[in-house]
C-alpha cells in the first residue's frame, strides 16, 4: 500500500472517530433532555392533581362557611332565648358551631398549603422549560457538526492533490478537531450543563425562600435565575451561529448573513458592513450552507489576523452567478509567501473549487486584504 493510500485511510479513520465522538455526545445530551422532559411531565401531572384538590377544597370550604353562618345564627337565637332551650340543646348548638369553625380553619390552612405547593411546582416547570430549550439548542448545534463531518468532508481525499498537502491537511484536521472538542466540551460544561445544575440548585433556594422569607424575596431570586438563563441562552445562540445558524433554512442566505455579521460586530466590537446587490434568491440548501461557511471563514480570518477596524462583505446575486467580496483594512500580507497555519484560506479555496467557482486573494502588507469569490448559482 502506498504512502498516499495510508494517508487517505488515516484521514478516513480520523473523520470516522470524530463522527463517533460527536454522535455519543449527542446521545448523552438527548438523554439529559429526556430526563428534564420526564421531570416536567411528572410535575405537570402533580400540578393538575393539586389544582383539582384545591377546587374541591374551595367548594367544601364554601359549604362549611354557609353551614357555619347558619350555626352562628342558631347560636344567636339560642343565646337570646336561653331559657326556652334545654341544657343538652344549648350544648349541642355550641358544640356544632365550634366544630364547624375548627374544621373550616383546618381546611383553609390545607388550602393555603396546596396553593403554595402548586406555585412552587409551576416555578420549577418554568425552570425546566429553559433547561429543555438549551438542551435542544445544543442538540441542533451537534447535528450541524455531524452534518459538517459527514457531508463536507466526504470528498476531502479527492480535492487534495498532493501527498504533502494531504499530510498537512490531515494534521490540521486533527488539530482543529481537538480544539473543537475542547471548545465544545468547555462551552457545554460552562454553559448548558452548568446552567442545568445551577437552575436545580436555585429552584431549591426559591422554594426555601418562599417558605422562610416570603413571595417577594422569592421573586427577586427568580429574577436572578431568569437573568442567568438569558445570559446562557445568548451564549448558546452565539455558538450556534458560529457553526451554522438554523435561520439559514428558514429565512435564506441574505437575512442569515446579515444577522450573523451583526452578531460578530457586536461580539468583537469591530465595524462590519454588509451589502447585498441584486434580487435575493433562494438557492439549494447545500449551496447556501457552503456560501455561508465561506463568508464565515473569510470574516473569521479577518478578525483573527488582519487587526483592522473595518470589514466589508458584499454579495452580488444574479440568476446565474453569485459573487462574494470580503475586504478588510488590516495589516495585509504577501499572498505568494506560504505561511504555516493557512488552513482557513486553503479550505476556502477547496470549497470554491468544489463548487466550480473562482477564488482570488488580493493583499499587500499594510494595505489590507480583499477576497473575491465567484460561483455559478445552484438552485
C-alpha positions, 0 to 999 in steps of 0.5 A: 500500500502506498504512502498516499493510500495510508494517508487517505485511510488515516484521514478516513479513520480520523473523520470516522472517530470524530463522527463517533465522538460527536454522535455519543455526545449527542446521545448523552445530551438527548438523554439529559433532555429526556430526563428534564422532559420526564421531570416536567411531565411528572410535575405537570401531572402533580400540578393538575392533581393539586389544582383539582384538590384545591377546587374541591377544597374551595367548594367544601370550604364554601359549604362549611362557611354557609353551614357555619353562618347558619350555626352562628345564627342558631347560636344567636337565637339560642343565646337570646332565648336561653331559657326556652332551650334545654341544657343538652340543646344549648350544648349541642348548638355550641358544640356544632358551631365550634366544630364547624369553625375548627374544621373550616380553619383546618381546611383553609390552612390545607388550602393555603398549603396546596396553593403554595405547593402548586406555585412552587411546582409551576416555578420549577416547570418554568425552570425546566422549560429553559433547561429543555430549550438549551438542551435542544439548542445544543442538540441542533448545534451537534447535528450541524457538526455531524452534518459538517463531518459527514457531508463536507468532508466526504470528498476531502481525499479527492480535492487534495492533490498532493501527498504533502498537502494531504499530510498537512491537511490531515494534521490540521484536521486533527488539530482543529478537531481537538480544539473543537472538542475542547471548545465544545466540551468547555462551552457545554460544561460552562454553559448548558450543563452548568446552567442545568445544575445551577437552575436545580440548585436555585429552584431549591433556594426559591422554594426555601425562600418562599417558605422562610422569607416570603413571595417577594424575596422569592421573586427577586431570586427568580429574577436572578435565575431568569437573568442567568438563563438569558445570559446562557441562552445568548451564549448558546445562540452565539455558538450556534451561529458560529457553526451554522445558524438554523435561520439559514433554512428558514429565512435564506442566505441574505437575512442569515448573513446579515444577522450573523455579521451583526452578531460578530460586530457586536461580539468583537466590537469591530465595524462590519458592513454588509451589502447585498446587490441584486434580487435575493434568491433562494438557492439549494440548501447545500449551496447556501450552507457552503456560501455561508461557511465561506463568508464565515471563514473569510470574516473569521480570518479577518478578525483573527489576523488582519487587526483592522477596524473595518470589514466589508462583505458584499454579495452580488446575486444574479440568476446565474452567478453569485459573487462574494467580496470580503475586504478588510483594512488590516495589516495585509500580507504577501499572498505568494509567501506560504505561511504555516497555519493557512488552513482557513484560506486553503479550505476556502479555496477547496470549497470554491473549487468544489463548487466550480467557482473562482477564488482570488486573494488580493493583499499587500502588507499594510494595505489590507486584504480583499477576497473575491469569490465567484460561483455559478448559482445552484438552485 
